[in-house]
Amino acid sequence: MQTLDIKRGHYKTLEDLGLDNLMTEVFGNVEKDGDKFKANYGAMKPITAWIKSKKELCVDIATDPNVGDDEVMKTIRAKNEFLLRATGFSSKERSKRLQKKAKEGKL
């Protein structure tokens, strides 16, 4: 499981059913399990996301190792698009923030 920062002011796009709608746009069929949203897409069997706070999004991804290269690339693109739209940070920005937290011992 990963806990990712949400860009300041970006929470407004996720509140109410925003996260559910975003996951439906990116991954298709989404199931709600309490406050968590689950979807199966490509090599992700499943991806589960939920809002921890106005500043943090939690994502848990289980992957299927028995998929082809094309499916893997499609899955990575969809995951990155989802995380960009959900957090407001690009993959490079998310990586830098995680590295900074690791150096500070906050992980």
Secondary structure, 3 states (H helix, E strand, C coil): CEEEECCCCHHHHCCCCHHHHHHHHHHCCEEEECCEEEEEECCEEEEEEEEEECCEEEEEEEECCCCCHHHHHHHHHHHHHHHHHHHCCCHHHHHHHHHHHHHHCCC
